[in-house]
Amino acid sequence: MAKLRKAVAYRRIERPYTRKSKYRSKQYVRAVPHNKIVKFDMGNLKKKFDYKVSIKAGANLQIRHNALESARLTSNRMLEANCGKNSYHLKLNIYPHHILRENPLASGAGADRMSTGMKKSFGKAIGLAAQVSKGQIIFEASVNEQFLDIAKKAITRIKHKLPCSCSVEIKKV
């Protein structure tokens, strides 16, 4: 099985590539990779809460969809276990639109007959990423005052899963 490359390889923001056409001949990316993010809104969606704890990006960068999903899983699990299913609302505010591509170069015996080098080097689609600008809110957790400390811990867990320096902001609604 192929290993994931380090996040540093995809960190720099490039021109977003999202071309998906209903006509197959017009779209360059033949197969768009499956998005690993399962849910964008978790918890109680209808209730109004007193506090919002949000996490903001510290730099302009791309965050891959598997990093966002792992951050979502850990924080949601903590909030659900400690607050209950109806006393929080966790929202992922960004969507991975950008298609990451890689030009695989063969190495070893016979590689010169298989590779084309950098000729026609558009690359194969290998994943998705969300392009985030500095100060943009990535995740938002809404809770009442009694669960504010748990929400801070959950957002801190998200901070450890993302490939950038982030700041936590608490607002009273």
N, C-alpha and C positions, 0 to 999 in steps of 0.2 A: 504494500500500500504506500502511496506517495505521502511524504511528510509535508507539513505546512512550512513555508518559509517564514522567517522572523518578520514581525510586524514592521520593522524598520524598512524592509524592502518595499512596502506599499504606503509608507507614512506621508510622503510628499504629495501635495495636491497637484493633480494634473488636470488637463481638460476632461470634463466628465464625459464618459462614453456610455450612452444609454440607448443607442439606436436599435429599436425593435420595430420592424415594419410588418404590416399584415401580408405583404408580398415577400416571399422568401428570397427572391432574387435581389431585392432592394436592401435587405439587411445584411450587414457584414458579419455580425456575430450570429452564427448558426444556432447554437444552443446556449441559452442563458442558464447559468447554474442555479440550482434550487436554493431559495432563501431559507436559512436555518432559523430565523426568528419566528417563533410560533405565535406569540401574542404581543400586542402593543399596549393594551389596557388590561390591568389585573385588579382584583379586589372589588370593592363596591363602587360602581360607576355612577350611581344616582345620588348618593348622599353628599351633602356639603360638609366639608371639614374646616377646622379652624386654622391649621398650619400647613404650609407647603415647604418641603425640604427638597431643594433642587441641586443638581450637580452641573457645573458649567465647564466647558472645555477651556484649557489654558493656552492653546495654540491652534493654528490652522493645520488640520491634518485629516487623514482618512482613517476610519475605524472599520475593521472588517466585521462582517455579519456574525462570525462565530464568537468574536470577543463580546459583541453586544448581547448575544444570546446567553453566554455564560454569566455575564454580569446580571442580566435579568433573572436568571434562574436562582442565583445565590441570594440576591436581595429579596426576591419574592418569597422564597422558602423561609427566610428569617421573619419577614413581616407576617406571613400567614401563620407560622408556628406561635409567635409571641403576641400578636394582636387579634387573631381570629380572622375569618374570611370576610367579614362585613365591616371591619373598622379601619380600613386603609384603602387608598387608591394609588397604584403605581402606574406611571405612564412613561413609555419610551417615546420621545419626541422626534427622533430622526429616523429616516428610512434609507436603507442601503440601495441606492439607484445605480451607482457606478459599477461597471463591470470591469473586474481586474483581469488583465491578460498577461500571458507569459510566452516568450518565444523559446520553446525547449530546444536545446542543442544537444545532439547525440555525442557521446564520447566512447572511446574504445575502438575495437577492430571494426572496420567497415563504416565508420562514422562519416567519412568523406563522401560516400555514395548516398547517404540518407539525408544529411543536412543541406539546407540551402543557405546557411549563414544568415546574413542580415537582409538578403534579398527577399522581398515579400514578407517582411517580419511583423505582420499585424498581430500574431500571437493567438493562442488558444485561451478561451475563457476559463479561469480557474477559481473565481470567487466573486463576491460582491462586497462593496464598501460604501459607507456613508461618508460624505464629505462634510466636515464640520469646521466652522469658522470660530475664531477666538471669542469667548464669551457666550457662545450658543448653549442653550440648555439641552442636555442630553437625556437625563432622567428626571422625573418629578414624582415625589411621594407626598400624598396628602393624608394627614392624620389629625386626630384631636390631641389636646395637650397632654393627656395621660400616656400616650404612646410616642411622644416626641423623641425621647432618648433612643428608643428602638429604631425609629425612622432614621436618626442620625447614624446609628451603627450600620443599618442596611445600606445607606448611601455611601458610607465609608468602604463597605465591601465592594460596591460598584467601582469605587475609585481605584482599588487594587487590581481590578480586572482590565481596566482600560489602558491603552498604550500612551497616555499623556498625563501631564500634571493637570489636575482638576481642582476646582474650588467648590466648596459646599456653601449654599446660601439658604437661610431660613427666613420665611416671610409669614407674617400673621395676615390671614385673609379677612 
